[in-house]
Amino acid sequence: MRGDDVKRLQEKLHLYPDGIFGRLTEEAVKQLQLDNGLTPDGIVGEKTWAVIDKLPSDLKKSKRTINEIIVHCTASREGQPMTVDAIRRMHIKERGWSDIGYHYVVYLDGSVHEGRNVNISGAHCKYHNQHSIGVVYVGGVMKDGKTPKDTRTPAQKAALVDLLKKLKKLYPKATIHGHREYANKACPCFDAKTEYKDL
């Protein structure tokens, strides 16, 4: 399957809109179906389109002044899937926060999901939350569960660039940073400031 309908679908799912319904698009559709109580068959039928049509096509602009966009990793094992809801439960239960700490989460398949409302300060980088947007990709640790590694899939790399470009359009004066610039951590396990300096 390919064409304009597939492009529209990919844009809604925050995937690269090449108009080809490939494996990554199918995985994103299945995850969307799973997240919304539908049969995760990857078929975009009437019920799935109804859910997709409710998804925002553009990113919301925060009412807060945004000076920084800070990139993180979830510090989860390479290849281990993780959802916004799972991160939210962890942040609430284990850290006592009111919500997920990040504003956007990039899944292994490259789909981008909203986390905390962008109008609310995040809980992702001490002393930098008030005027920043927190972006996290799923992964960042080798399969041993402790050794830092840049585990980004090709789909995640493309999605991060696309997301950061969109955020820079919304917040042109904001600078892009990796969490490790502000904390004694490997997160996000690559040099985000250098990699994204031309965005």
Helices and strands as residue ranges (DSSP letters): H 4-12, H 23-35, H 46-54, E 68-73, E 76-77, H 84-95, E 104-106, E 112-114, E 132-137, E 140-141, H 154-170, E 175-178, G 179-181, H 192-195
